[in-house]
Amino acid sequence: MWLTKLKTALVLEEIDRISVLINEMPKFETLKQMEEAAYLLQQSKILLEQKKIQTAQTLQQLKNSLDFLKSTEAQQTHSLNLKF
């Protein structure tokens, strides 16, 4: 049952659900179940690393967009700005 839930969460890329399932990991009865769990955990790790990279790239794109927008804003002149 737990393995099926982890497979489903992995396929649907449900990061929060994967995290919950990892915290609730049962003791396995057979070597086959242990091997399957190990494989699924490895795939979960790969997925999390990919999502981390995607998030970092998205944040960098947002930062670049904000920097661009700030650089194209008209500079406001203040009454105390004295230019000689």
N, C-alpha and C positions, 0 to 999 in steps of 0.2 A: 504494500500500500504506500509506504513512504517513498520507495523507489519510483513508483508511478507518479506520485505528486511532484517529485523532483524532476522527473523527465518532462512532465507537462510544464512546469515553471521554466525549465531550461528552453524548451521549444518556443514558449510564448515570451521569453526574455523578461520574465517577471522577477526583477532583482530583489525586491522586498520579500517576495514569497520564498525565493531561494535562501535568503538570509534566515528567515524564520525556520525553514526546514533544516538548515544546517545546525541551528541551535537545538533542534528537537530530534537530532539523529538517534535512531534506536540502535540496539545491539543486534547484529545480524546473526542468523542461525547457520548459514552455509557460506562456504568459501565463494561460491558463485555470486551470492548477494553482496559479499564484501568487495569482490572484484568489480561488480557492476556499480556499486556505490563509489568506489575509488575513481572509476572512469567518469562517472557523472560529475563528481566533485572537481575533477581536473577540467572538464568541459565548462563547468560553472566558473572556475577561476579564469579560464580563457575569455569567457563572455564578460566577466567583470573587468578584466584588463582592457578589452576592446571598448567597453562603455566608458571607462575612465579616460582613454585616449580621445574618444569622440567628444566627451564633455570638455576636456581641456581645449580641443580644437574649436569647439563652439564658443567657449569663453574668450578665446583669443580673437575670434572673428568679431564678437561683440565689442571687445575692447578696441579693436582696430576701427570698427564702425563709429564708436563713440569718439575716438580720437579724431577721425576724419570730420565728423559733424562739428566738433569743437573748433577745429582749425578753420572751418568755412564760415563760422559765425561772424557776423559783423562785430567789430570791436566797439564797445561802448566807450564814449568819451565822457569823462567825469569833469565836473566843473573845476576840480582842483588840479587837473592835469595841465601843467604849464609847459609848453614847448617853446623853446627859444631858438 
